[in-house]
Amino acid sequence: MKGFFQEFKEFAVKGNMIDMAVGIIIGTAFNNVVSTLVKKVVMPPLSLLTDDVNLAERKYILREAAENVEEVAIGYGEMIEVLLDFLIIALTIFVVIKFINRFKTRAEDPKDKEVVTPKNIELLSNIERLMEEQNTMIEKNLNK
């Protein structure tokens, strides 16, 4: 059991758990922002375009409500709102990841002096350069 707790401690201390928690908290807050944006900003003008029909309340009724019988309906309007939420979140995440990947690509290019290259990439670049020099020297010796 000691190994398990030691492993968990290393996991928590290295920042993986903290990074995940921060990501989940920010993601939840972002989801609330997008939901509010869709419900309070995007949907009202859309309802004006559809003769004041609140899209969230749109449904296809399968069975009308009666005295002791509940209404059975397919709520497609709410589904459209959820799909709009999803599309906005997906687009935002795509743009953020695209930006991060662009920055990461620039950071991993040892010839790009604008961005600081991480030490591991710099070391790999130096090893690659030394191997190229070594291969050139070997080729010269073989051709003599």
N, C-alpha and C positions, 0 to 999 in steps of 0.2 A: 504493500500500500504506500510505502514511503516514496517509491518511484512515481506513482500516480500524482501525489500531491506536489512533488518537486516539479514534475512536468507541467502541472497546472499553474504553479507559481511562475515558472519561466514563461509560459504562454501569456499570463496576465501582465507580467512585468515588461515583457518585450513590446507591449503596446498593441498586440493583435486584438485583444478583447476591448481595449479602450477605443481603438480605431473603429471596430465594429459597432460599439455602443454609440459613438458619435455619429456614425453613418446612419444608423437606424433612427436616432432622434431627429437628425436633420431631414431624413427621408420622410418621416411621419409629419413633421412640420410642413415640409414642401408639399406633401399630398393634401394637407388641409388648405394650404394657400391655393393650390390648383383647383380643388373642389369648390372653394368659394369663388374663385375667378370664373369658373364655368357657370355655376348657379346664379351668381349675382351680376356678372358683367357680360358674359357671352349669351346666356339663354334669354334674358329680357329682350334684347333687340331681335333675337330670333323669333320670339313669340309675337313681336310686333309685325314681323314679316308674314306670320301665319295667322293673321286676324285675331290677335290676342289669345291664341291657344297656348297654354302652358305645356311645353313639350314633356316635362316630367310627369304630367298627369295623363298623357296620351296612353291609351290601352285598347286592346282588342278584347271585347267582352265575349266570353264563351258561354256564360250563364248569368242571367240577370239575378239580382238579389230579390228574394221574396221574404215572406214572414219569418220562417225559421231556416232559411237557406241563404248561405253567404254567396256573394258575387264571386265568380271565377273569371279572372281576366289575365291576359298577357300584357304586362307593363313595358311596352317597347320604348316609350318615351324616356323612362329612367335609364334604360339600357343605352340609349343614345347619349345621355349625359355622361354615363360612366365611360363610354367609348371615347368621348371628347376628353375627359380627364386623362384617360390612358394615353391618347395620342399626344396631348400636350406634355405629359411627363416623359414619354418615350422620346419625343423630339428634343426636349431640354437635356435629357441624359445623353442623347446622341451628340448634341452640340458640345456639351462639357467634355465628354470623352474624346471627341475629335480634337478639341483644343489641347487637352492633356497629352494626347498622343503626338500632336505636332510639337509641343514643347519637349516631350521625352525624346523624340527623334532628333531634335536639334541638340539636346543635351548629350546624347550618345554619340554624336559626331565629333571626334577628337580634333578635326580640322576647323570646326566652328568656334572661334574665339569669343563670340558674343555671349555664349552661355557657358557656365562652368561645367566642365565634364566631370562626372563622378569618377572617383579614384579607380574603381574596378574597371571601368571602360578605358580609362587612360592606361592602366597597366596592360590590359589586353591589347590595346593599340600598340604599345611599345613592344610587346612580345611578337605581335604580327610583323612589325617593322624589322625587328632583329631576325626573325625567321626568313623574311624576304632577302635581307642582306646575306644571311648564311647560304640560302639557295643560290643566290647570284655568285657567291664565292665558289661554291661547289661546282656549278656549271662552268665557271672559268677554268678551274683545275681539271675538269674532265675534258674540256675542249683543247687543252695544251698537248 
